């Protein structure tokens, strides 16, 4: 690296093997957790959803900070995620939200995960595995009130619960549902789902004996009725509101700043092109910055010719086709860019900023996909600094 970039540049950003970095603000994460607590009150428990590597931010350091801030229960999607988290924080309660096949029951029981139950074959396999290992397994029963993914139909929930209670090694410690349209302006379907869920809760006889939960980030923000005993925030912990707004007195801070460096400055003459497919052809003499970031890192191909980055405090357009490992960025005439300059993909530099929501809009997708797509080649660097949007 010293030979390529020079000793002074190495001193600027360290002796590192990669130059594309995701700076994750643990200070902002804890601030956002405080905002959830403000919304729901101290009596309501918080289950941070940390699946998909904590939405791309880095599951274990994120969970360490949340655990230190008083969180004791976490939600994951896969058994592997759950095993990693239980090994890292043995005292944590880890709820397996994503389901498990009957053939995976032994792994779930062995790892001491708390599975979500939605099918009797799955429940029977868990009970059988627990009996063989002489263990008791706490479970959360999921009621499908309209999402039509995992869950027992709301009008079949009581019969399923009665059958579930015959399995001696399983103990129902939670009842839950998931809301399909909590982020929508029209709340009628959310209210219908909650009506169905409340009807099941009343007939179950367990309302005051187990933990009841339904609210994702959107419902945590918009729908106090859905808070019950516990909420399951995901996106809002990472600094984004799925509804596009927050209630008065609530502020969410972005916890991600994604940067890279200028790898090369290329000169182009009129008629010359850059990248695959010659999607950009120069109409004048110009300079182009080559940046080591591509769709293998989660910077999706749909951003080709649409997105901008920030170099030396100025927005600069991404030109040509985004490739697996590199993007090309037009250097504006007034910009004196150099090899090694910081390139901001998400976050603020000077007076300019680029948000996750901006990239999601340009890529015609949702912010969840932008965050969860951040690849393993990107270094996660955990800091305390809190940034403004």
SELOKE-939164 format. One record per residue (C-alpha): residue number from 1; residue in three letters; x, y, z. Coordinates in nm, 3 decimals, always signed. Layout:
% residues N
NUM	ALA	X	Y	Z
...
END
This chain:
% residues 389
1	UNK	+0.000	+0.000	+0.000
2	UNK	+0.281	+0.242	+0.078
3	UNK	+0.424	+0.195	-0.268
4	UNK	+0.093	+0.263	-0.437
5	UNK	-0.048	+0.544	-0.226
6	UNK	+0.247	+0.691	-0.047
7	UNK	+0.344	+0.702	+0.319
8	UNK	+0.153	+1.023	+0.393
9	UNK	-0.174	+0.882	+0.264
10	UNK	-0.125	+0.561	+0.462
11	UNK	-0.091	+0.772	+0.775
12	UNK	-0.417	+0.948	+0.686
13	UNK	-0.639	+0.641	+0.694
14	UNK	-0.431	+0.367	+0.844
15	UNK	-0.252	+0.055	+0.731
16	UNK	-0.567	-0.120	+0.609
17	UNK	-0.633	-0.380	+0.346
18	UNK	-0.962	-0.225	+0.232
19	UNK	-1.054	+0.139	+0.181
20	UNK	-1.433	+0.105	+0.161
21	UNK	-1.571	+0.133	+0.511
22	UNK	-1.902	+0.143	+0.691
23	UNK	-1.869	+0.363	+0.998
24	UNK	-2.136	+0.258	+1.247
25	UNK	-2.223	+0.499	+1.526
26	UNK	-2.295	+0.308	+1.846
27	UNK	-2.372	+0.641	+2.010
28	UNK	-2.651	+0.702	+1.759
29	UNK	-2.774	+0.345	+1.803
30	UNK	-2.813	+0.397	+2.177
31	UNK	-2.983	+0.732	+2.114
32	UNK	-3.236	+0.560	+1.886
33	UNK	-3.298	+0.294	+2.149
34	UNK	-3.377	+0.576	+2.394
35	UNK	-3.631	+0.711	+2.146
36	UNK	-3.805	+0.375	+2.131
37	UNK	-3.821	+0.372	+2.510
38	UNK	-3.964	+0.724	+2.504
39	UNK	-4.239	+0.610	+2.266
40	UNK	-4.343	+0.291	+2.443
41	UNK	-4.268	+0.365	+2.808
42	UNK	-4.060	+0.176	+3.059
43	UNK	-4.322	-0.096	+3.114
44	UNK	-4.298	-0.223	+2.755
45	UNK	-4.005	-0.449	+2.672
46	UNK	-3.795	-0.395	+2.360
47	UNK	-3.681	-0.678	+2.133
48	UNK	-3.436	-0.530	+1.880
49	UNK	-3.450	-0.710	+1.549
50	UNK	-3.089	-0.783	+1.458
51	UNK	-3.133	-1.027	+1.169
52	UNK	-2.934	-0.991	+0.846
53	UNK	-2.624	-0.880	+1.036
54	UNK	-2.825	-0.613	+1.218
55	UNK	-2.953	-0.485	+0.885
56	UNK	-2.599	-0.478	+0.748
57	UNK	-2.443	-0.287	+1.037
58	UNK	-2.269	-0.570	+1.224
59	UNK	-2.475	-0.791	+1.454
60	UNK	-2.239	-0.866	+1.741
61	UNK	-2.109	-0.512	+1.814
62	UNK	-2.463	-0.377	+1.776
63	UNK	-2.596	-0.636	+2.022
64	UNK	-2.311	-0.567	+2.264
65	UNK	-2.410	-0.201	+2.280
66	UNK	-2.781	-0.272	+2.309
67	UNK	-2.720	-0.533	+2.578
68	UNK	-2.504	-0.287	+2.773
69	UNK	-2.794	-0.040	+2.746
70	UNK	-3.030	-0.284	+2.915
71	UNK	-3.170	-0.496	+2.632
72	UNK	-3.208	-0.864	+2.722
73	UNK	-3.399	-1.012	+2.430
74	UNK	-3.314	-1.006	+2.058
75	UNK	-3.488	-1.123	+1.742
76	UNK	-3.305	-1.309	+1.466
77	UNK	-3.416	-1.480	+1.146
78	UNK	-3.194	-1.788	+1.119
79	UNK	-3.054	-2.058	+1.345
80	UNK	-2.698	-1.962	+1.252
81	UNK	-2.762	-1.603	+1.357
82	UNK	-2.908	-1.727	+1.683
83	UNK	-2.617	-1.957	+1.759
84	UNK	-2.363	-1.680	+1.697
85	UNK	-2.550	-1.441	+1.922
86	UNK	-2.604	-1.693	+2.204
87	UNK	-2.236	-1.785	+2.198
88	UNK	-2.143	-1.416	+2.213
89	UNK	-2.395	-1.312	+2.481
90	UNK	-2.491	-1.634	+2.661
91	UNK	-2.734	-1.461	+2.894
92	UNK	-2.942	-1.308	+2.615
93	UNK	-3.282	-1.441	+2.516
94	UNK	-3.270	-1.499	+2.141
95	UNK	-3.605	-1.540	+1.965
96	UNK	-3.591	-1.725	+1.633
97	UNK	-3.840	-1.521	+1.430
98	UNK	-3.770	-1.684	+1.095
99	UNK	-3.896	-2.032	+1.168
100	UNK	-3.732	-2.372	+1.152
101	UNK	-3.795	-2.699	+0.976
102	UNK	-3.875	-3.008	+1.185
103	UNK	-3.537	-3.146	+1.083
104	UNK	-3.372	-2.845	+1.246
105	UNK	-3.544	-2.891	+1.583
106	UNK	-3.244	-3.048	+1.754
107	UNK	-3.020	-2.757	+1.655
108	UNK	-3.273	-2.508	+1.792
109	UNK	-3.303	-2.689	+2.125
110	UNK	-2.928	-2.747	+2.156
111	UNK	-2.859	-2.374	+2.102
112	UNK	-3.119	-2.274	+2.363
113	UNK	-3.301	-2.051	+2.114
114	UNK	-3.662	-1.948	+2.168
115	UNK	-3.845	-2.059	+1.853
116	UNK	-4.156	-1.907	+1.703
117	UNK	-4.409	-2.188	+1.656
118	UNK	-4.662	-2.185	+1.372
119	UNK	-4.705	-2.549	+1.265
120	UNK	-4.779	-2.860	+1.469
121	UNK	-4.526	-3.077	+1.286
122	UNK	-4.261	-2.823	+1.378
123	UNK	-4.385	-2.806	+1.737
124	UNK	-4.391	-3.185	+1.771
125	UNK	-4.033	-3.209	+1.639
126	UNK	-3.920	-2.949	+1.893
127	UNK	-4.093	-3.137	+2.174
128	UNK	-3.941	-3.467	+2.064
129	UNK	-3.590	-3.318	+2.045
130	UNK	-3.634	-3.153	+2.385
131	UNK	-3.744	-3.485	+2.538
132	UNK	-3.437	-3.662	+2.401
133	UNK	-3.212	-3.390	+2.547
134	UNK	-3.411	-3.363	+2.871
135	UNK	-3.470	-2.992	+2.818
136	UNK	-3.771	-2.762	+2.838
137	UNK	-3.820	-2.522	+2.547
138	UNK	-3.995	-2.184	+2.574
139	UNK	-4.181	-2.091	+2.255
140	UNK	-4.372	-1.797	+2.110
141	UNK	-4.691	-1.889	+1.926
142	UNK	-4.740	-1.681	+1.614
143	UNK	-5.092	-1.599	+1.499
144	UNK	-5.145	-1.510	+1.133
145	UNK	-5.390	-1.221	+1.130
146	UNK	-5.339	-1.126	+0.767
147	UNK	-4.971	-1.138	+0.670
148	UNK	-5.008	-1.494	+0.534
149	UNK	-4.648	-1.596	+0.589
150	UNK	-4.565	-1.779	+0.912
151	UNK	-4.837	-1.823	+1.171
152	UNK	-5.147	-2.015	+1.266
153	UNK	-5.463	-1.869	+1.116
154	UNK	-5.635	-1.639	+1.364
155	UNK	-5.961	-1.839	+1.342
156	UNK	-5.774	-2.164	+1.412
157	UNK	-5.546	-2.028	+1.683
158	UNK	-5.738	-2.149	+1.989
159	UNK	-5.759	-2.507	+1.867
160	UNK	-5.389	-2.502	+1.783
161	UNK	-5.301	-2.359	+2.125
162	UNK	-5.496	-2.632	+2.303
163	UNK	-5.312	-2.895	+2.102
164	UNK	-4.978	-2.723	+2.159
165	UNK	-5.034	-2.729	+2.533
166	UNK	-5.040	-3.111	+2.527
167	UNK	-4.668	-3.115	+2.439
168	UNK	-4.498	-3.154	+2.775
169	UNK	-4.157	-3.009	+2.690
170	UNK	-4.282	-2.691	+2.523
171	UNK	-4.398	-2.394	+2.724
172	UNK	-4.579	-2.102	+2.563
173	UNK	-4.413	-1.783	+2.691
174	UNK	-4.519	-1.548	+2.412
175	UNK	-4.806	-1.475	+2.174
176	UNK	-4.737	-1.267	+1.866
177	UNK	-4.854	-1.151	+1.527
178	UNK	-4.700	-0.946	+1.247
179	UNK	-4.854	-0.641	+1.082
180	UNK	-4.858	-0.615	+0.704
181	UNK	-4.937	-0.246	+0.647
182	UNK	-4.829	-0.064	+0.961
183	UNK	-4.631	+0.187	+0.752
184	UNK	-4.929	+0.277	+0.531
185	UNK	-5.133	+0.595	+0.569
186	UNK	-5.452	+0.390	+0.570
187	UNK	-5.457	+0.209	+0.904
188	UNK	-5.775	+0.010	+0.845
189	UNK	-5.605	-0.322	+0.773
190	UNK	-5.375	-0.280	+1.074
191	UNK	-5.680	-0.223	+1.292
192	UNK	-5.844	-0.535	+1.143
193	UNK	-5.535	-0.741	+1.219
194	UNK	-5.527	-0.613	+1.577
195	UNK	-5.900	-0.686	+1.618
196	UNK	-5.836	-1.044	+1.509
197	UNK	-5.537	-1.072	+1.741
198	UNK	-5.725	-0.924	+2.037
199	UNK	-6.009	-1.170	+1.982
200	UNK	-5.763	-1.458	+1.993
201	UNK	-5.591	-1.317	+2.302
202	UNK	-5.924	-1.291	+2.485
203	UNK	-6.014	-1.652	+2.409
204	UNK	-5.665	-1.787	+2.487
205	UNK	-5.680	-1.716	+2.859
206	UNK	-5.309	-1.627	+2.846
207	UNK	-5.323	-1.251	+2.798
208	UNK	-5.175	-1.170	+3.137
209	UNK	-4.956	-1.478	+3.165
210	UNK	-4.724	-1.445	+2.865
211	UNK	-4.548	-1.173	+2.666
212	UNK	-4.769	-1.036	+2.388
213	UNK	-4.614	-0.853	+2.093
214	UNK	-4.706	-0.727	+1.746
215	UNK	-4.534	-0.396	+1.670
216	UNK	-4.256	-0.354	+1.416
217	UNK	-4.086	-0.015	+1.374
218	UNK	-4.377	+0.139	+1.187
219	UNK	-4.634	+0.027	+1.443
220	UNK	-4.406	+0.134	+1.728
221	UNK	-4.408	+0.483	+1.578
222	UNK	-4.770	+0.507	+1.463
223	UNK	-4.985	+0.270	+1.660
224	UNK	-4.972	+0.270	+2.042
225	UNK	-5.250	+0.010	+2.049
226	UNK	-5.004	-0.244	+1.904
227	UNK	-4.737	-0.201	+2.172
228	UNK	-4.880	-0.464	+2.412
229	UNK	-4.600	-0.602	+2.635
230	UNK	-4.311	-0.579	+2.390
231	UNK	-4.219	-0.412	+2.060
232	UNK	-3.986	-0.535	+1.786
233	UNK	-3.806	-0.234	+1.636
234	UNK	-3.567	-0.290	+1.350
235	UNK	-3.522	-0.010	+1.098
236	UNK	-3.583	+0.271	+1.346
237	UNK	-3.297	+0.153	+1.566
238	UNK	-3.069	+0.204	+1.267
239	UNK	-3.189	+0.561	+1.229
240	UNK	-3.463	+0.539	+0.968
241	UNK	-3.838	+0.575	+0.998
242	UNK	-4.037	+0.334	+0.777
243	UNK	-4.322	+0.584	+0.778
244	UNK	-4.103	+0.875	+0.669
245	UNK	-4.184	+1.069	+0.985
246	UNK	-4.163	+1.050	+1.364
247	UNK	-4.393	+1.181	+1.636
248	UNK	-4.322	+1.518	+1.801
249	UNK	-4.031	+1.496	+2.040
250	UNK	-3.880	+1.188	+1.873
251	UNK	-3.560	+1.214	+1.668
252	UNK	-3.382	+0.928	+1.497
253	UNK	-3.012	+0.957	+1.416
254	UNK	-2.852	+0.774	+1.121
255	UNK	-2.599	+0.524	+1.247
256	UNK	-2.427	+0.454	+0.914
257	UNK	-2.167	+0.648	+0.718
258	UNK	-2.036	+0.462	+0.411
259	UNK	-1.717	+0.583	+0.248
260	UNK	-1.448	+0.479	+0.004
261	UNK	-1.146	+0.646	-0.162
262	UNK	-1.049	+0.762	-0.508
263	UNK	-0.839	+0.483	-0.655
264	UNK	-0.747	+0.649	-0.985
265	UNK	-0.809	+0.970	-1.178
266	UNK	-0.873	+0.894	-1.546
267	UNK	-0.882	+1.150	-1.829
268	UNK	-1.142	+1.122	-2.104
269	UNK	-1.172	+1.293	-2.442
270	UNK	-1.491	+1.345	-2.643
271	UNK	-1.618	+1.013	-2.780
272	UNK	-1.440	+0.799	-2.519
273	UNK	-1.644	+0.579	-2.288
274	UNK	-1.616	+0.433	-1.940
275	UNK	-1.732	+0.096	-1.811
276	UNK	-1.917	-0.202	-1.952
277	UNK	-2.154	-0.145	-2.241
278	UNK	-2.023	+0.206	-2.311
279	UNK	-2.326	+0.344	-2.126
280	UNK	-2.149	+0.676	-2.077
281	UNK	-1.968	+0.850	-2.363
282	UNK	-1.786	+1.176	-2.294
283	UNK	-1.900	+1.486	-2.483
284	UNK	-1.605	+1.695	-2.370
285	UNK	-1.266	+1.666	-2.207
286	UNK	-1.325	+1.553	-1.851
287	UNK	-1.181	+1.369	-1.554
288	UNK	-1.326	+1.060	-1.391
289	UNK	-1.260	+0.918	-1.045
290	UNK	-1.250	+0.540	-1.020
291	UNK	-1.374	+0.419	-0.681
292	UNK	-1.335	+0.061	-0.548
293	UNK	-1.701	-0.011	-0.476
294	UNK	-1.950	-0.212	-0.678
295	UNK	-2.255	-0.431	-0.675
296	UNK	-2.060	-0.707	-0.498
297	UNK	-2.050	-0.463	-0.205
298	UNK	-2.424	-0.392	-0.223
299	UNK	-2.405	-0.078	-0.436
300	UNK	-2.671	-0.202	-0.672
301	UNK	-2.649	-0.186	-1.049
302	UNK	-2.978	+0.007	-1.067
303	UNK	-2.792	+0.312	-0.934
304	UNK	-2.590	+0.331	-1.256
305	UNK	-2.623	+0.681	-1.403
306	UNK	-2.860	+0.781	-1.122
307	UNK	-2.672	+0.814	-0.795
308	UNK	-2.424	+1.071	-0.675
309	UNK	-2.136	+1.059	-0.427
310	UNK	-1.960	+1.337	-0.239
311	UNK	-1.596	+1.424	-0.309
312	UNK	-1.431	+1.725	-0.148
313	UNK	-1.767	+1.851	-0.025
314	UNK	-1.934	+1.847	-0.368
315	UNK	-2.186	+1.607	-0.517
316	UNK	-2.049	+1.415	-0.815
317	UNK	-2.256	+1.190	-1.042
318	UNK	-2.192	+0.819	-1.087
319	UNK	-2.148	+0.765	-1.462
320	UNK	-2.153	+0.452	-1.674
321	UNK	-2.248	+0.106	-1.555
322	UNK	-2.173	+0.007	-1.198
323	UNK	-1.958	-0.303	-1.210
324	UNK	-1.888	-0.573	-0.956
325	UNK	-1.595	-0.396	-0.793
326	UNK	-1.579	-0.037	-0.923
327	UNK	-1.776	+0.273	-1.004
328	UNK	-1.681	+0.575	-1.215
329	UNK	-1.760	+0.924	-1.091
330	UNK	-1.748	+1.246	-1.291
331	UNK	-1.512	+1.501	-1.142
332	UNK	-1.663	+1.846	-1.179
333	UNK	-1.440	+2.116	-1.329
334	UNK	-1.415	+2.309	-1.004
335	UNK	-1.323	+2.000	-0.800
336	UNK	-0.951	+1.935	-0.739
337	UNK	-0.987	+1.565	-0.660
338	UNK	-0.681	+1.349	-0.595
339	UNK	-0.603	+0.981	-0.552
340	UNK	-0.687	+0.883	-0.192
341	UNK	-0.958	+1.145	-0.143
342	UNK	-1.253	+1.035	+0.068
343	UNK	-1.567	+0.946	-0.128
344	UNK	-1.892	+0.954	+0.069
345	UNK	-2.156	+0.711	-0.054
346	UNK	-2.391	+0.741	+0.245
347	UNK	-2.360	+1.018	+0.500
348	UNK	-2.242	+1.375	+0.527
349	UNK	-1.931	+1.556	+0.409
350	UNK	-1.926	+1.931	+0.461
351	UNK	-2.266	+2.075	+0.380
352	UNK	-2.372	+1.788	+0.153
353	UNK	-2.528	+1.458	+0.256
354	UNK	-2.664	+1.144	+0.092
355	UNK	-2.917	+0.932	+0.279
356	UNK	-3.014	+0.567	+0.258
357	UNK	-3.361	+0.682	+0.159
358	UNK	-3.218	+0.878	-0.134
359	UNK	-3.037	+0.571	-0.266
360	UNK	-3.346	+0.355	-0.216
361	UNK	-3.556	+0.603	-0.413
362	UNK	-3.304	+0.618	-0.698
363	UNK	-3.272	+0.238	-0.708
364	UNK	-3.652	+0.198	-0.697
365	UNK	-3.634	-0.017	-0.387
366	UNK	-3.671	+0.012	-0.009
367	UNK	-3.411	+0.127	+0.246
368	UNK	-3.406	-0.221	+0.400
369	UNK	-3.256	-0.362	+0.079
370	UNK	-2.987	-0.092	+0.063
371	UNK	-2.877	-0.164	+0.421
372	UNK	-2.905	-0.542	+0.417
373	UNK	-2.717	-0.560	+0.089
374	UNK	-2.395	-0.413	+0.231
375	UNK	-2.136	-0.679	+0.159
376	UNK	-1.880	-0.856	+0.375
377	UNK	-1.592	-0.690	+0.186
378	UNK	-1.679	-0.360	+0.351
379	UNK	-1.500	-0.303	+0.681
380	UNK	-1.731	-0.210	+0.970
381	UNK	-1.573	+0.051	+1.194
382	UNK	-1.758	+0.120	+1.519
383	UNK	-1.748	+0.474	+1.655
384	UNK	-1.922	+0.686	+1.916
385	UNK	-1.973	+0.998	+1.705
386	UNK	-2.333	+1.089	+1.630
387	UNK	-2.401	+1.240	+1.288
388	UNK	-2.685	+1.457	+1.166
389	UNK	-2.884	+1.352	+0.861
END
